Amino acid sequence: MENLEKVVADLNVLNDQARFAEALAEVENILNQEQEESSLYVVKGNALYGLGRFEEALASYAQAIEVDTFDVQARCNYGSTLYTLGRYVDALNACDAAILTDETFAPSYVNAAHCLVALRHEEEAVYALRQAFVLEPNDAALGRTVADMAADLEDYDVARDTYFAVAALPDAAPDTAEAIYHFFMKAKENGVERITLMKDIDLWRQKFGRNPEVLRLSGELLKG
């Protein structure tokens, strides 16, 4: 199909604008002309998903995979839809298949993490999210999720390193410094050695001391 990329891009704009019914009508018209392209079935699936027609969306993503078994977006969205339907084990298997298809596609790891959390495998979920953050190191929201989960699991080293990585990003959330402060406070309560805490708090101060909030909060921690 000529200009397939432009057609798909235009349809994606409709979905992004939540004009799902319009996107669905247009993509179905194109598919009725026997245009067998996996990306079109993905667009159709996305429109159906947006309309809350999850079983139909699942079928559309399956059609996309049938047309192109290496379409990682189709596999990723297939897994995400299974998750929405509460089929967590099937969803995780689908996410694993997406990762095997393309190990560099970060959303597959994020979707896998959601499934792992639902299945109460939090430590594995953190690992999956860390993999995603390695692939998308400028995604502050993703990094924050990794750091918060690691902190909740008392994985001190991972939480500290990830909080620091997030704090260095230009679009880090405004409450990042406060989150790091509470992380150190919780680490103290959990018995992390004082010498380790003091060294890391001082490192935080050195790295981000231009931020007055970091100076204030780190000062409070060092006094304690």
ZITA-V175216 format. One record per helix or strand of 3 or more residues. SS is the DSSP state (hx for helix, st for strand). FROM is the first residue (numbers start at 1). LEN is the number of residues. Records with the same first field share a line. If there is no record, write none. Layout:
SS->FROM-LEN + FROM-LEN
//
This chain:
hx->4-13 + 20-12 + 38-13 + 54-14 + 72-13 + 88-14 + 106-13 + 122-14 + 140-13 + 156-12 + 176-14 + 194-15 + 212-12
//
